[in-house]
């Protein structure tokens, strides 16, 4: 699949009774990817329905057409406006970037969450309060030692600068998704999309990344893709540092290609 496009079908479910609004009255776009945990979707919808001081619209990139009917059935029971993109190919969390690019024309910021998270009723409003141009704020926020090592990363303090933000609880300026380089991530690392986005934002754009004051919790299960990405995360970070991220670029140096 061309990494600048994605073949998918779309379905929209309109909200029926959800009166909470943010201070501008504008809806807050929340983007989430799904793959094989449809049993959590109704819970995510309930958590979003309970959010204070914001009006939510949820955009779901579904990497598994087999769970389409289950997801859409839950959406019909919710007061949240939900839009689906059902992808024939599993491209992991990278799919959320395609949705963010579509949203950029209408929304200055987008919130990213994962499908296996719990959060309180003020969480989305907290993220919205931290939104700033040319910046991103996230709950999964780290800094790297020198030399950089993914597994020796250090948690950033709340409200302080970070170098790496996970896409599992983040708000970001959508203008970054108008940069074609966001969609030039090597295909084999599409499932480590948070490292790529952090590299583009922190290194290529010199944006401010900070740890959010919002709180999230993961639901422990055996369906998380994290374990299968252990080696990829370390290898991809090494490659990105060779591109100049997190250290000074070698004078006249070249980088090795990714095979």
C-alpha positions, -999 to +999 in steps of 0.1 A: +000+000+000+012+035-008+022+051+025+005+083+014-029+068+009-050+041+025-078+021+010-107+022+034-145+026+036-162+052+057-192+050+080-206+079+101-229+077+131-243+111+143-247+120+179-282+121+193-280+137+228-247+151+240-248+187+251-214+193+267-193+218+249-158+233+253-153+270+258-156+278+221-185+254+214-164+236+188-162+198+188-130+182+199-118+155+174-106+123+192-089+098+170-084+061+179-072+029+161-087-005+166-076-040+156-088-069+178-103-055+209-139-046+200-150-056+235-135-024+249-152-001+225-184+004+243-165+013+275-144+039+256-176+055+243-190+056+278-159+073+291-161+099+263-198+105+270-188+114+306-163+141+296-168+175+312-167+208+294-160+194+259-181+182+230-165+151+215-165+137+180-147+103+177-129+092+146-119+055+145-094+039+122-103+002+122-076-021+110-098-052+112-129-053+089-141-085+108-151-064+138-168-037+118-204-047+127-196-050+164-180-015+164-208+001+145-235-015+167-219+000+198-217+034+181-254+034+173-260+031+211-238+061+219-245+098+221-210+104+207-207+112+170-185+085+155-169+082+121-152+050+110-125+043+085-123+005+079-090-005+064-084-037+045-048-036+056-036-035+092-012-005+094-014-002+132-014+032+148-001+048+117-037+050+104-045+077+129-022+101+109-044+097+078-074+107+098-056+137+114-046+149+079-083+149+069-092+167+101-065+194+098-087+216+075-114+219+101-096+215+134-065+232+148-058+203+172-065+166+175-065+142+204-051+107+201-061+079+224-057+041+224-085+015+225-073-001+258-072+030+280-092+042+310-095+079+318-114+103+341-142+128+332-118+158+330-091+141+309-100+155+274-106+190+288-072+189+304-056+180+271-076+208+253-064+233+279-028+224+271-031+228+233-007+253+218+004+261+182+034+242+170+034+219+200+022+186+214+013+175+249+010+139+259+007+116+289+033+090+277+062+114+277+100+107+280+135+121+275+164+100+263+199+098+278+231+103+258+238+081+239+200+076+233+185+042+243+148+034+241+149+012+271+168+037+293+144+066+286+134+088+315+098+100+323+094+137+318+078+156+346+043+170+342+043+202+323+080+198+314+097+193+281+099+159+265+116+144+234+092+115+229+054+114+232+033+083+227+001+086+207-018+070+236-032+102+252-019+132+233-031+165+218-012+180+189-014+209+164-029+193+132-008+215+109+020+189+112-001+164+093+000+187+063+038+180+061+043+151+036+073+139+057+048+126+083+038+100+057+073+090+047+079+066+077+096+034+065+068+009+061+083-017+084+080+008+113+044+019+108+036+002+141+061+024+159+044+056+147+048+075+179+086+075+175+083+087+140+059+115+149+081+126+178+111+127+154+092+148+129+078+172+155+109+175+178+137+173+152+124+184+119+099+210+131+116+219+164+082+219+181+077+220+219+068+186+233+056+184+269+042+159+293+005+164+299-012+168+333-039+145+320-040+109+334-046+076+316-045+040+326-040+009+304-062-022+306-038-051+309-045-079+284-027-103+261-038-086+228-015-056+231+010-054+202+037-040+225+056-072+231+060-079+194+076-044+188+104-047+214+132-050+190+117-026+164+115+002+189+152+000+198+163-004+162+141+025+149+154+048+176+190+040+166+181+047+130+165+081+138+195+092+159+216+085+128+194+110+110+205+136+135+177+134+162+188+136+198+225+144+189+245+166+166+247+154+130+281+141+119+298+165+096+297+151+061+283+119+075+259+095+058+233+072+073+228+036+067+196+026+048+168+007+064+164-028+049 
